[in-house]
Amino acid sequence: MTSPDTPSPKRRRGRPSHEEGAAIALIRSAALREFARAGFAGVSIADIAAAAGVAKPLIHYHFESKDALWEAAISEGFEALQRELAAFRVTLGAGAGPETLRMLAHQLVRYGARYPELTRIVIQESGDGGERWQWLLQTYLLPAYRLAELAIEGFRAVSAQPQAVPTAAHVIPLMLGMMNFPFLETQVIREAFGVEVQSEGYLREQGEVLFRVMRALV
């Protein structure tokens, strides 16, 4: 994906210093929020610099283009999800029981709470259906779905009634809704039920609800 925002200065080789690493993390976090808020086309490098509280040239120094910054901004969150799903599959392969499923349910809910911007960006890009969507689909979404599908197949293999276990095409959308939707509708849920979805109590209870649903299904 190449469509530079503006030319950038030559970068130094090697690992970034601690201060540079902190600046990059700050820029990526601000970029994630801004892209989720206004979409790729609705955000400029200047907007992201203002949101991050850094000078615009610093962003050009670390990122070759707006496309490169978009990819960097969303990669951290999706890679964290891939690691959690892969670790769960390994644990499941070792013969873990219901507590492993409970652990996964709580991790998924907390993941959704930590990265609500990613869901907004997926919705935006799926509607556009362009090059960024294809990159997102092939790089992160399909691999994550496949990992989740393999986990469900693992439960099916040890189930006393494997034919009763719904297919991944039904289970995965349900899981995604329960782990993501509350954190996309925080204000509506607050007004409707008087609860804060980012509170520790809500996160614990939502994790338990997801666990009970997943256990009933798989």
Disulfide bonds with the S-S distance in Angstrom:
none
